[in-house]
Amino acid sequence: MQNFSVGDVSAVLWTPDVSATPPLIFVGHGGGQHKQHPAVLHRAERFVAAGFAVVSADVPNHGDRTPDERLNQIAETVRTVEDLARFQALAAEQTVPEWQAVVDDVQARIGAGPVGYWGVSLGCGLGIPFVAADSRVRAAVFGLAGAVANAEVAARITVPVEFLIQWDDEWIPREQSLALFEALGSADKTLHANPGKHADRIPEHELDSQVRFFTRHLIPAESR
């Protein structure tokens, strides 16, 4: 595990024990979490064991980042899904170029292999604009977010996607999640729905599926 910074962005990189250039998975953390939250660490361990490098970065107002008063003021007014969508759209204006710079830095360190993205909740709200903007991303896992702000951007995404829904999500209305899945421009996309509320643990079998998904799309068949 290697901590590093790109400008004001604090990030962490995990690399597998392989000699060739590994594919890279960018893991976007959830709201109120950070780059080394236990949920991020758990996924990083599984992905690294499968031969991937993993990077995660603190988003503004999280982890080791200097507080952004403008975003703080807006965050304090979030009461509805529409408010949350507006906040995430504003935050994405900052995080998309930051994350692209992080990927630039990591690829300079370990080589320019294919990139995947994993992010749910806040990680989805920021990840959809990131994936839509960066052609290096070849496959993505999204979920636990709605279509209020991201439907138009999601339509520009054409890479394979696995999309997660917590069926009893009390924060993101189910119809909003389904609308975001439908809005994705990907021809290869699958919907994975499980019982549970927004903050409930995503079943472990979904992580098993994600390892297979990223392996299928980021690792050449002859190298598996």
C-alpha angles and dihedrals in degrees: 000000000000126000116207142155134228106198106307093342118104114207142167131216130202120190131193124235096258133121098217125074105278125217112256127230117197109208115203112204126223129254113290090016131097142212094283099038111142091250090055092045092051093053092042091055092051095046093046090050087055092054103267130126112227131204130183130179134197111251119220114297092015135100113339096350122123107250116263106217094198092056091042091057092049093045090055090060096052109121105139140037088258091054090049092050092053091049093050092047090054093046090049090061086067102033099049095065090038092055092045088055090049091053089048089053095046094047089051088055101044106014133270104285124157117289132226129188131217123186140137132183105357087003088060095043090055096031098061093061089044095052091044090053101044120065091193090076109093102175137013143195114209137165152126092068137098141231100247095105105008107050094096092046092044090058088067092059113096102162121107113280138193109200124200127207128183098213095212096042106157094193104044112045111234092236089056092054091048090048091053091050090050091048093058110108093215118121089200106057133132131196118222114190124183133175114260147085127273097273097036117117114271108238115265092234088068089061088050088054092048092053089053091044095053092042090054094049104032106034119065113241092242090057099050 
